[in-house]
Amino acid sequence: MFKYAIVTLLILIIYNLVMGFIYILKDKSSSKRGLASLKTRIILSLLLFILIIVGFYMDMIKPNSF
């Protein structure tokens, strides 16, 4: 379940990255869609970072040991 949440967030971040790029290319006027996509991507990235930290401290994520 935890890994699915991480993968879902990664997919959403990549989707927002692509859509923001498309918005910037297509919108020649002063549109706010590119900025909204950037804000969404930052929020999703912070959520992913927090989720990884919480998973590490709750032993849901185990580091590889050599």
PETAZI-V752785 format. One record per backbone hydrogen bond with DSSP energy under -1.0 kcal/mol. CO is the residue of the C=O (numbers start at 1). NH is the residue of the N-H. If there is no record, write none. Layout:
co: [CO | CO]
nh: [NH | NH]
This chain:
co: [1 | 2 | 3 | 4 | 5 | 6 | 7 | 8 | 9 | 10 | 11 | 12 | 13 | 14 | 15 | 16 | 17 | 18 | 19 | 20 | 21 | 22 | 23 | 26 | 29 | 32 | 33 | 34 | 35 | 36 | 37 | 38 | 39 | 40 | 41 | 42 | 43 | 44 | 45 | 46 | 47 | 48 | 49 | 50 | 51 | 52 | 53 | 54 | 55 | 55 | 56]
nh: [5 | 6 | 7 | 8 | 9 | 10 | 11 | 12 | 13 | 14 | 15 | 16 | 17 | 18 | 19 | 20 | 21 | 22 | 23 | 24 | 25 | 26 | 27 | 28 | 31 | 36 | 37 | 38 | 39 | 40 | 41 | 42 | 43 | 44 | 45 | 46 | 47 | 48 | 49 | 50 | 51 | 52 | 53 | 54 | 55 | 56 | 57 | 58 | 60 | 61 | 59]
